[in-house]
Amino acid sequence: MSYQVLARKWRPHTFTEVVGQQHVLKPLTHALTTQRLHHAWLLTGTRGVGKTTIARILAKSLNCEQGITPQPCGTCGACKAIDEGRFVDLLEIDAASRTKVEDTRELLDNVQYKPTQGRYKVYLIDEVHMLSRHSFNALLKTLEEPPEHVKFLLATTDPQKLPITVLSRCLQFNLKALSRQEIADHLQHVLEAESIPYDAPALQHLARAAQGSLRDALSLTDQAIAQGEQKVTNAAVQQMLGNVPGYELAAILQAVIHGHPQQTLDLVDKVAGQVPDIGSLLTELQRLVHQLALVQQVPASAELFAFTDAEQKLVQLIPAELLHIFYDILSLGRRDLNYAVDARSGVEMTILRLLAFRPEVIEVQETSPDTVTRQEPMQTAPVHSELSSELSPELSPEFSRERSSEPHPEPELEPELGSEPEPEPTASSSADSVRALIATRDALDQKKNNNSRVPQSIQAAPEFVKEPTPAVESAPRANPEPTPEVESETDFEAHFNSASQDQESEQAPETPTTRPEAYASHVRKAAEVDGWAAIIDNLDLHGLPRQLAMNSTYELAGQGVCIIRLRQQWAHLLSDSPVQVLTTALQASLDVSTVRIEVAPSEQQTPVEIQADIDRQRLLRARQNLQDDPLAQALQNTFQAQLIEDSIQPS
């Protein structure tokens, strides 16, 4: 007897043998049980998921000599004939090879005749979407009102190509792609029944390569049996599929984490000689990174992956944030692979990108080839226990509550080449740092409480009156160690004056010669300190009229005359429309009869210039406060932090 491939030998003959698809089998079973039989069924889904198989089982259920049943006997003449493909009343039609309207009409000419052998005449049209438009039109009337003895079973992998008129005349069942676990379990059942040895990881690789198609999985299994000499081994399957071995993937990621470019590229070169497509390395790395991230977040999912010891170590070695960065880089690398000079250079550049974007703090120190250790944080629970006796009674309980959640250990830092190793911090130095931070925290709390109480002089200040803010008193120190004091308003005014004098030399001749005043810290808008700016806000001007007013000064000359002096560099704003809008608004708001706008220098500052001074002072004040902030200085001294001044924005 000739050999029969596994895909045909293990084709299901009953609904109970079908793998998966319970959402389709359940309504079909109920319909057969209650004999509520529709005249047309449409089965859709990807290749190899059971469309034709379910249609044949349905044909057996309709024509079984034991009666219409969801469990055909399989022993009667009709069931055997259908299984052997010789049942005369089951007409299987390949629509891909019979697309012409003449073929469809010839088929429909025999619809009126009753079945010869069975209970129903069943038309099984496979790949029905391949029929032409005229063929569908010829089929519509018969599909809508067929004879009672005719049933239509349609199967397609692309239901979007079917006319809506055909879809509306059928019961549609969408078959889903099988999961990897369902395919792996079925392959295990088949191989055990065939008495063929197998490796469990090999079945997972076959299930993944099948991409949801059980027929593809059985075909690949046949090939794997031939590749492995009558057994399914992991090495043979990986070689057949062109997969990168798991230990190679783990070695590449470990080399990247350790920052060894030469070792990483050597491993890539080794993999290139093992797989037919070097581009698959990025796919395999991305899949491994996804699995590592999944196991980190959901440890129970580790049972789904057959991790080696090296891969299991990566779960503890690579931080979750870095895994997400690696996943994005590999995804972009796969996308840009078509634009690379060749696949090899595209893969190498992606691997180098992993090395380039690897944070410097993720430096790992290996103590032995088999174990990887991670450095504990400098401040841990033991340090706190040593300091608990040294801290003051009023600070110890609060500090203990803040330290109750111990941070996760960070990877150990490797010393850079050519640099001397820093001395390991002792308990005393750590205690000093902790005491300094606690004192800083108390000082900040005290300063926050002081700032929250606005002086009475500011609250009672009239509108448009500038008043300097009182100096902020320094908070009492919880530790005798000296800490920088917050800059007072007098110090800030002197600092600002020096900065503004440097800028005055570069300004245009028409700018005011008077030194801009140091405004109080709570002032944010020019309208709070300048009457002309407040008048402009009340006028509700927009566009060019507002620009014209904001870049000018204001003066009441008496007898109902208002003089507006515009800077020379803004003379181009003097056009009829904005001048008319501004004049009308000022006459109505100030109750003046004449508004005279002239281009002339003025010693007064315009609202735009006042607002620029306010913004500049607030920025300088924010920078100075951060530089003098005890907590910021403690972070700089303890952790060598750097203050990025360009990122500072006043609140």
Helices and strands as residue ranges (DSSP letters): H 6-9, G 15-17, H 22-34, E 40-44, H 51-63, H 77-84, E 90-94, H 101-108, E 121-126, G 128-130, H 133-144, E 150-156, G 159-161, H 164-167, E 171-174, H 180-194, H 200-210, H 214-227, H 234-241, H 246-258, H 261-272, H 280-297, G 299-304, H 309-317, H 320-335, G 336-339, H 343-356, E 365-366, E 372-373, H 381-387, H 396-402, H 427-452, H 456-459, H 489-504, G 526-528, H 531-539, H 543-550, E 552-558, E 561-566, G 568-573, H 576-590, E 594-599, H 607-628, H 630-639, G 645-647
